[in-house]
Amino acid sequence: MTESKKTNWTIDRNHSEVQFKVKHLAISNVSGTFKLFTGEVQVENENFNNALIHFEIDTNSIDTNNSERDNHLKSPVFFDTENFPKIMFDGNLKESDGDFSLEGQLTILKTTKKVKLEAQLSGIGAGRFGDRRAGFEINGKINRRDFGLNFGLLTETGNLVVGDDVKLHFDIQLVGEAVPSLQAI
């Protein structure tokens, strides 16, 4: 038997952001964030390739800098936060020629679909208290209607009030903790 080192990483919410943008009236973007989220990453031998990812977002923490819009987004018309309090993702980080992608199952409302997002390792280093830190920047796009977010109000000219494509941008800082485990040869 040889000893293998697995590392469990958790998201440092104080140094991470979960952001989105969506077209409004087909002329400009409305941006927002989710303030509350958690996530765990499990990697083998300090290599993020094939890392297992679990990520949850508290839908009630949505913030677009407009309380009236936020309440509309929390209502049954959009996220229905009372009945669907979480957005969940389970998947893997995959590395190819130094580039990463984040692939897995995204669940919004009662719909789960496979998604693939771009991920860039920003760096790995020591935190101020000697802990291990790693940073990732994640970008991508999903179609809100694929997940049952079907609000479809049209303007007088026929444009959607809320665009279908949602741009995602996450800045994630992870804190690592080494956990020894035994594996058979």
N, C-alpha and C positions, 0 to 999 in steps of 0.2 A: 504494500500500500504506500502510496505517496501522498503527501499533503498538498492540497490545492487551495489556493486562496480565492475566495469569492469576496466581492466587495458589494455591500449594499449602500446605495446612495439615496438620499431624500432631498426633495426640493426645499431650498431655503426661500420661503415666500417673501421674506424681507428684501431679498435681492433678485427677485424674479418678477416678470410681468407677462400677463396673458391678454393680448390685444386682438381686436378685429376691426375691419372696415367694411362698409357696405354702401353701395350707391344709393343716394336719396334723390328722387325726382329725375334720375338719369343725368344729373349735372354736377353733383359733388358727392364727396364721401362723408359719412357719419362714422366716427370712430368710437370705440368703447373698450372697456376692460372688464374682466372678471376679477374681483378683489380677493376672493377666497378660492383656494385650490390646494390640492395635495398631490404628491406623486412619489413613487419609488422606482428605482432603477437597480437591477441586479446584474452585475458583470462578473466575468471570470478573468482572473489574472490581469487586472488593470486595463483590459482591452474593451472598449465600448462596442466592438463589433458583436452583433447578435445579443446585445444587452436586452434583458426583459424589462418592459416598461408598463407601469400601471399609473394612470393619471385620472384624477377626478376634479371637476369644476362644480362649485356651488352656484347653480343658476340664479339664485336669489341675490347673488353678489354683483350682478351686472350693473355697470355704471357707464352711462354715456354723457355725463355732465348735464343731464336734463331729467329731473325727477318724474315729470309727466311721461316722457318717452320711456324711462326705465320701468315705470308701473305698467305701461302698455306692453312692453317686452316681457314682463313677468306674468302677464295675464294669460288666460287660456288661448288667446289669439296667436301667441308666439310660444314662449317656453313653458307655460303652464307650471310655474315653479312649485305650486302647492302639490301637484300630482307627480311632477318629474323634477325633484330637487337637484339632480346631478346630471352632468354630462360626463361620460366615461370613455376612456381609451385604454385598450390593452394591445400591446404589440411589441415590436423589436426595432432596435437601431441596426441598420445594415451599412457596412462600410465597403466602398469600392474605390480604389485608387485615391484614397485620402478624402473622398467625399462621403457624407453620410446621408441616409434617408431614414425617415421614421415611417414604418409601415405597420398597420394593424387595424383593429376594429374600433370604430367610433360609434358611440351610442348617444343619440339626442332624441328626446321624447321616448318613443317606443321603437325607434328604428335604429338598427345596427348595420353599418356598411363599412366596407374596406376603404381605407384612405391611405394615401402616400404623400408625405410632406418632405421638403428639403430640410436637412439639418446640418449645421456647421459647428464643429467643435471649436469653441473660441479659445480654450486653453485649460490647462490643469496646473494646479499649484497648491501652495499652503495658504490656509486662512490665517487670520491674525492670532488665533489661539492654537496654532499648530495642526489644525484639522486639514484634511484633504478637501480641495474644492475643484469642481469642473464646471465649465460654462458651455452652453449650447444656445445657438440662435436657430429658431425653427420658423420656416415660412411655407405657406401653401395657400390653397384655395379649395373651398367646398361649395357645392350648390345647396342652399338652404332647403329647397323643395325636396331634395333627395332624402331629407331627414324629417319631413312632415311639417316644416315651417312654411306653410302655404299662404300666408297673408298675401292677397293679390290685388289690393286697391290700385286703380289706374288713375292717372291724371287726365285732364280734358284732352290732351294730345295723344293719349294712348300709352304713355310711358308708365312703367311701374313706379309707384311711390317708393318702394323698397326693392332694390335690385336682388336678383337671384344669387349672384356670386358673392361669397363672403371671403375676404382676404384675411388670413390668419398670420399673426406674428407673435412668437413667444421668445422672450429672453429668459433662459432658465439657468439658475446657479444651483449646483448640487453639492451636498456635503456628504463625504464618504466615510464609511466605517468598515474596517476590515473584519471579516468573519471567517475564521478558519473552518475548513471542512475536510473530511477524508474521502478520497476516491480510490477505487481499486485500480490497479495497473492493468 
